[in-house]
Amino acid sequence: MARVSDGAPRGEGLVSAMRLLGEGPSLCWPHALAVVRRDLLGAAHRHFDDAWRGEVRELVPGDAAMRELCRLYQG
């Protein structure tokens, strides 16, 4: 079983992923990509904005989103 940065054990499911994302960026995990339904965008912002220092971005599927993702990951 893996451990999150605070040393607590975690599994490999949604709850664990949400907890890890909720910790924000770290040396091991400086970037993240989360896909949420449109009706959950507000909740995602409320949950993650502080931890990710306002870097949460909304991308709508399409060519522009693909270019933005490529730009971010080529960094």
C-alpha positions in Angstrom: 0.0 0.0 0.0 1.4 3.4 -1.0 1.5 6.4 1.4 0.5 10.1 0.8 3.0 12.8 1.8 1.7 12.9 5.4 2.6 9.2 5.8 -1.0 8.0 6.0 -1.7 4.8 4.0 -3.9 5.1 1.0 -5.5 2.7 -1.5 -5.8 3.1 -5.2 -9.3 4.6 -5.6 -11.1 7.8 -6.1 -10.9 8.8 -2.4 -7.2 8.4 -2.5 -6.8 10.3 -5.7 -8.9 13.2 -4.3 -6.8 13.3 -1.2 -3.6 13.4 -3.1 -4.9 16.1 -5.4 -6.2 18.0 -2.4 -2.6 18.2 -1.1 -1.6 20.4 -4.1 1.7 20.2 -5.9 4.7 18.6 -4.4 8.3 17.9 -5.6 7.1 14.4 -6.7 3.8 15.5 -8.2 4.2 19.1 -9.5 1.3 18.8 -12.0 -2.0 17.1 -12.2 -4.8 16.6 -14.7 -8.3 16.0 -13.3 -11.3 15.5 -15.6 -14.7 16.4 -14.1 -18.2 16.8 -15.5 -19.3 20.3 -16.3 -21.7 20.3 -13.4 -18.9 19.6 -10.9 -16.6 22.5 -12.1 -17.6 24.8 -9.2 -17.0 22.0 -6.6 -13.6 21.2 -8.2 -12.6 24.9 -8.0 -13.8 25.1 -4.3 -12.0 21.9 -3.4 -8.7 22.4 -5.3 -8.0 26.2 -5.9 -6.3 26.9 -2.6 -4.1 23.9 -2.6 -3.1 24.5 -6.3 -2.6 28.2 -5.7 -5.3 29.3 -8.2 -3.8 27.2 -11.0 -6.9 25.2 -11.6 -7.9 25.7 -15.3 -11.0 24.7 -17.2 -10.4 23.2 -20.7 -13.3 22.4 -23.1 -12.5 19.4 -25.3 -11.2 20.3 -28.7 -8.2 21.5 -30.6 -7.5 24.5 -28.3 -7.5 22.3 -25.2 -5.1 19.8 -26.9 -2.7 22.7 -27.7 -2.9 24.0 -24.2 -2.3 20.6 -22.7 0.7 20.1 -25.0 2.1 23.5 -24.1 1.7 22.8 -20.3 3.4 19.4 -20.5 6.2 20.5 -22.7 6.9 23.2 -20.2 
